[in-house]
Amino acid sequence: MEAIILAGGLGTRLRSVVSDVPKPMAPVDGEPFLNYILDELNYYNFNHVILCVGYKKEVIMDYYKDSYKNMKISYSIEEESLGTGGAIKKAMSLALDDMVFVLNGDTIFKVDFNKIKESNKISIACKYMEDFDRYGEVKIKDSIIQSFEEKRHVDKGYINGGIYYLPKNIFDKFELPHKFSLEVDFFTPYMKELGITAYMTNSYFLDIGIPSDYSKAQDDFKKKKALFLDRDGIINIDYGHVHTIDKFKFTPFIFDLTKKFYDLGYLIIVITNQAGVAKGLYPIEDVYTINSYMMQEFKKHDIEITSIYFCPHKDSDNCRCRKPMPGMYLDAIHDFNIDPVKSIAIGDKTSDLIAANKAGVGKLYFVKTEYEEEKVDFEYERLEF
């Protein structure tokens, strides 16, 4: 997948707190805000990103050069301000795919890019909000955008989240000026002809365009550390495919162990294979019932489980989430902005440790149960209780 990121604006509203770099390069928890946008794209396996640069472009170009992680970086340079539409039109000449995502360089909006891509239609990601007047409302009917309203107070509705999915040739058949606004000069007059689909979501959204939200970003994007726990054998005694509360017996060490790390500021995240679902041994609803029970019991010990990730597949499904594949760990790291190097994983199977190691988890512990240790090419420690 390919993306264009609008990173050439002047950022005048943020000048009071950030004046020496372009707005997308404003530091957030020690790194450029643009890194967080690129990390989102890298997570969804984008392979090419075109940065639209103008104001203080050298700062961006010197920092990223021609790549970031697994993505190639290209530059569309504006010698003069072209407006959002003009900048995108110019950048489209560097795109290789027929459909391209477009994002704002000062906004994080955690959407599922794969779901938007599945529609293969002109789309705008729209964020549900309540009690807002900073943004104009997007009017939507039957998932099709009808209009963009002027800014006013709105009790509840959707705003333009600044993520677009557009054909590379979208501008070719229209007479457009050299400089133009994407929303005002293109989407609005050609609304019916374009038939723009709204991808509606209530997922995380943050625009750092004003100082108060830039300050909020410093907290929201602070890297966290996590304690990753396997379930069967670590949290509960493993009798084999435990799926009912009456058979769910906590291990004698789990609450004291977890509380120690919880009090040190670790997020508590459970990562568990539940192949019994795919094997037809119990319905997926049983997993949710156990999850709810488990979280309630941890709360009684003043421990908050941040999240529980489970894989309902069996080995032959060849999924990305079943341990020893790292998918569940990677999803948790992405979802909660976790620094894997500062995190810990505890399991009773070698597959638990292999998956955590693949995800970059820094400290690994093995608890001996009935499962045999297998030889691996990385280091871990043993815990005995």
C-alpha positions in Angstrom: 0.0 0.0 0.0 1.0 3.6 -0.6 0.3 6.8 1.3 0.8 10.5 0.8 1.3 12.6 3.9 0.7 16.3 3.9 3.7 17.7 5.8 4.3 21.1 4.2 2.0 23.4 6.2 3.2 26.4 8.2 1.7 25.3 11.5 1.0 28.9 12.6 -1.3 27.9 15.5 1.5 25.8 17.1 4.2 28.5 16.7 3.8 29.6 20.4 5.2 26.2 21.5 7.1 24.8 18.5 8.8 27.3 16.2 12.0 25.8 15.0 10.7 22.8 13.0 7.7 22.0 10.7 4.6 21.0 12.7 4.9 17.2 11.8 8.4 17.3 13.3 7.2 18.7 16.6 8.8 16.5 19.3 6.4 14.1 21.2 8.0 12.1 24.0 11.4 12.6 22.4 10.7 11.9 18.8 9.0 13.6 15.8 5.2 13.4 15.7 5.5 12.2 12.1 7.2 9.0 13.4 3.9 8.0 15.1 2.0 8.4 11.8 4.7 6.4 9.9 4.6 3.7 12.6 0.9 3.3 12.0 1.5 2.8 8.3 4.4 0.4 8.9 2.1 -1.6 11.2 -0.3 -2.0 8.2 2.6 -3.0 5.9 2.7 0.1 3.7 5.7 0.0 1.5 5.9 3.5 0.0 5.2 6.9 1.6 5.3 10.2 -0.3 5.9 13.2 2.0 4.5 16.5 0.7 7.0 19.0 2.0 7.4 22.8 1.8 8.0 24.9 4.9 11.4 24.0 6.4 11.5 21.0 4.1 15.2 20.3 4.8 14.4 19.4 8.4 12.1 16.6 7.2 14.3 15.4 4.3 17.5 15.3 6.3 15.8 13.3 9.0 14.1 10.6 7.0 16.2 10.6 3.8 14.9 7.8 1.6 13.4 5.3 4.0 11.7 4.7 7.4 11.7 1.1 8.8 10.2 -1.1 6.0 9.0 1.8 3.9 10.5 3.7 1.0 10.2 7.5 1.4 9.8 9.9 -1.6 9.3 13.7 -1.5 6.9 15.9 -3.4 8.3 19.4 -2.9 6.1 22.5 -2.9 8.1 25.6 -3.8 4.9 27.6 -3.0 1.8 26.7 -1.1 -0.5 24.7 -3.3 -3.4 24.1 -0.9 -4.3 20.5 0.2 -5.8 19.6 -3.2 -2.9 21.1 -5.2 -0.3 19.3 -3.0 -2.1 15.9 -3.4 -2.4 16.3 -7.1 1.3 17.0 -7.5 2.2 14.1 -5.2 0.0 11.7 -7.1 2.6 11.7 -10.0 5.0 9.8 -7.7 2.4 7.1 -6.7 2.7 3.7 -8.3 -0.6 2.1 -7.1 -4.0 2.8 -8.6 -5.4 3.7 -5.2 -3.6 5.8 -2.6 -4.2 6.8 1.0 -3.8 10.5 1.9 -3.1 11.6 5.5 -2.5 14.9 7.4 0.9 15.2 8.9 -0.4 16.7 12.1 -3.1 14.2 13.0 -3.2 10.6 14.3 -6.3 8.7 13.5 -6.2 5.0 14.3 -8.2 3.5 11.5 -8.1 0.0 10.0 -6.5 0.7 6.7 -7.2 -2.8 5.5 -10.9 -2.4 5.9 -10.9 0.9 4.1 -8.9 -0.7 1.2 -11.4 -3.6 1.0 -14.1 -1.2 -0.3 -12.0 -0.1 -3.2 -14.0 3.1 -3.3 -13.3 6.8 -2.8 -13.5 7.0 1.0 -13.0 9.5 3.8 -12.4 8.3 7.4 -14.9 10.1 9.6 -14.5 10.4 13.4 -17.5 10.3 15.7 -17.4 13.1 18.2 -19.7 14.8 20.8 -20.0 18.4 21.8 -17.6 19.9 19.3 -17.2 23.3 17.5 -13.5 23.1 16.4 -14.3 21.0 13.4 -17.0 21.2 10.7 -19.6 18.4 10.7 -19.7 15.8 7.9 -23.3 15.0 6.9 -23.7 11.3 6.0 -26.6 9.3 4.7 -26.5 5.5 4.0 -22.7 5.7 4.4 -22.3 8.3 1.6 -21.1 11.8 2.4 -23.7 14.4 1.6 -21.9 17.6 2.6 -19.3 19.3 4.7 -20.8 21.8 7.1 -19.3 25.1 8.4 -17.8 25.0 11.9 -20.5 25.4 14.6 -21.4 23.8 17.9 -22.6 20.2 17.3 -24.0 18.0 20.1 -22.9 14.8 18.3 -21.9 13.8 14.8 -19.0 13.0 12.5 -16.0 15.1 11.4 -13.6 14.7 8.6 -10.7 12.7 10.1 -8.2 13.7 7.4 -7.6 10.2 6.0 -8.6 9.8 2.3 -8.6 6.8 0.0 -8.4 8.1 -3.5 -7.7 6.8 -7.1 -4.4 8.0 -8.4 -6.2 9.6 -11.4 -9.0 11.2 -9.4 -8.2 14.8 -10.6 -7.6 14.0 -14.3 -11.0 14.7 -15.7 -11.7 17.9 -13.8 -10.7 21.5 -14.6 -8.9 22.6 -11.4 -6.7 25.6 -10.6 -3.1 25.2 -9.7 -3.8 25.9 -6.1 -7.0 24.5 -4.5 -8.5 23.1 -1.3 -9.4 19.4 -1.5 -12.5 19.7 0.6 -13.8 23.2 -0.5 -12.8 23.3 -4.2 -13.0 19.7 -5.1 -15.1 17.4 -2.8 -17.9 20.0 -2.3 -18.7 20.9 -5.9 -18.3 17.4 -7.2 -19.9 15.6 -4.2 -22.6 13.7 -6.2 -20.3 12.8 -9.1 -17.7 11.4 -6.7 -20.0 9.4 -4.5 -17.7 9.5 -1.5 -18.0 6.6 1.1 -17.7 7.5 4.8 -15.6 5.1 6.9 -17.2 5.8 10.3 -15.4 5.0 13.5 -14.9 6.1 17.1 -11.3 5.1 17.2 -8.5 7.3 18.7 -8.0 10.7 17.1 -5.7 13.5 17.9 -4.8 16.7 16.0 -1.8 18.5 17.4 -2.6 21.7 15.6 -3.2 23.7 18.8 -1.0 23.9 21.9 -3.5 22.1 24.2 -3.7 19.0 22.0 0.0 19.1 21.4 0.4 18.9 25.2 -2.1 16.0 25.4 0.1 14.1 22.8 3.0 14.2 25.3 1.0 12.0 27.7 -0.9 9.9 25.1 2.2 8.8 23.3 4.5 8.2 26.2 5.9 4.7 25.8 4.5 2.2 28.3 5.9 -1.1 29.6 3.9 -4.2 29.9 3.9 -7.6 31.7 2.7 -10.2 29.1 1.2 -13.3 30.7 0.3 -16.6 29.2 -3.0 -17.9 30.6 -3.1 -21.7 31.0 -0.3 -22.8 33.3 0.6 -19.2 34.4 -2.7 -17.6 35.4 -4.7 -20.8 35.9 -3.8 -24.4 36.5 -3.7 -26.1 33.1 -6.1 -29.1 33.1 -6.3 -29.0 29.3 -8.8 -26.8 27.4 -10.1 -25.1 30.5 -13.2 -23.2 29.4 -15.7 -23.1 32.3 -15.4 -21.1 35.6 -15.9 -24.1 37.8 -12.7 -25.6 36.2 -10.8 -22.3 36.3 -8.4 -22.5 39.3 -5.8 -19.7 39.7 -2.2 -20.7 40.2 -1.0 -20.1 43.8 1.6 -17.5 42.7 -0.2 -15.4 40.1 -1.7 -12.6 42.2 1.4 -11.8 44.2 3.6 -12.0 41.1 1.3 -9.8 39.0 0.8 -7.2 41.8 4.5 -6.7 42.1 4.8 -5.6 38.5 1.5 -3.8 38.4 2.6 -1.6 41.3 5.8 -0.8 39.3 3.6 0.7 36.5 3.5 -2.3 34.1 0.4 -2.8 32.0 -1.0 -6.3 32.5 -1.8 -8.0 29.2 -2.8 -11.6 28.8 -1.7 -13.4 25.6 -3.3 -16.9 25.1 -3.9 -19.5 22.5 -7.4 -21.0 22.7 -7.4 -23.6 19.9 -10.4 -25.3 21.5 -12.6 -22.9 19.7 -11.4 -23.9 16.3 -11.4 -27.6 17.3 -15.1 -27.3 18.3 -14.5 -28.2 21.9 -16.2 -25.0 23.2 -17.8 -21.9 21.8 -16.0 -18.6 21.6 -18.5 -17.2 24.1 -16.9 -19.4 26.8 -13.6 -17.5 26.3 -15.3 -14.2 26.8 -17.0 -15.5 30.0 -13.6 -16.7 31.4 -12.0 -13.4 30.4 -14.6 -11.4 32.3 -14.3 -13.6 35.3 -10.5 -13.4 35.3 -10.6 -9.6 35.1 -13.0 -9.4 38.0 -10.9 -11.7 40.2 -7.8 -9.6 39.5 -9.6 -6.5 40.4 -10.4 -8.0 43.8 -6.6 -8.1 44.3 -6.3 -4.4 43.2 -4.9 -5.4 39.8 -6.3 -4.1 36.5 -5.8 -6.3 33.5 -5.4 -3.8 30.6 -6.4 -6.3 27.9 -6.7 -9.9 26.9 -5.7 -11.2 23.5 -6.6 -14.7 22.4 -6.1 -16.7 19.3 -9.1 -19.1 18.5 -7.3 -20.9 15.7 -5.4 -24.2 15.5 -2.0 -24.9 14.1 -3.2 -25.8 10.6 -4.9 -22.4 10.2 -1.5 -20.8 9.8 -2.6 -17.5 11.3 -0.4 -14.7 12.5 -1.7 -14.7 16.0 -1.3 -18.3 17.3 1.9 -18.6 19.3 4.8 -19.1 18.4 3.7 -16.4 15.9 4.0 -12.9 17.4 0.8 -11.4 16.1 -1.0 -11.0 19.5 2.1 -9.4 21.0 2.5 -7.0 18.1 -1.2 -6.0 18.2 -0.9 -5.2 21.9 2.3 -3.2 21.4 0.6 -1.2 18.7 -2.7 -0.8 20.5 -1.2 0.5 23.8 2.0 2.2 22.6 4.2 -0.3 24.4 8.0 -0.3 24.4 8.7 -4.0 24.0 12.3 -3.7 25.1 11.2 -2.5 28.5 8.5 -5.2 28.8 8.4 -8.7 30.2 6.8 -11.9 29.1 6.1 -15.0 31.2 5.1 -18.4 29.8 5.2 -22.1 30.4 5.8 -23.2 26.9 8.7 -22.4 24.6 6.2 -21.1 22.0 5.2 -18.4 24.5 8.8 -17.2 24.6 9.4 -17.5 20.9 6.4 -15.3 20.1 7.5 -12.7 22.6 11.1 -12.7 21.4 9.9 -12.2 17.8 7.9 -9.2 19.0 11.0 -7.7 20.6 10.0 -8.2 24.2 13.1 -7.5 26.3 12.8 -9.9 29.3 11.6 -13.4 29.0 10.7 -15.9 31.9 9.9 -19.6 31.7 7.8 -21.3 34.3 8.3 -25.1 34.4 5.1 -27.1 34.2 4.4 -30.3 32.4 5.7 -28.9 29.1 9.2 -29.7 27.9 11.7 -26.9 27.3 12.9 -26.7 23.7 16.2 -25.3 22.6 16.0 -21.7 21.4 18.6 -19.2 20.1 17.8 -16.5 22.6 18.2 -16.0 26.3 15.5 -16.4 29.0 15.4 -17.0 32.7 13.5 -19.6 34.7 11.0 -18.8 37.5 10.3 -21.4 40.2 7.4 -21.2 42.6 
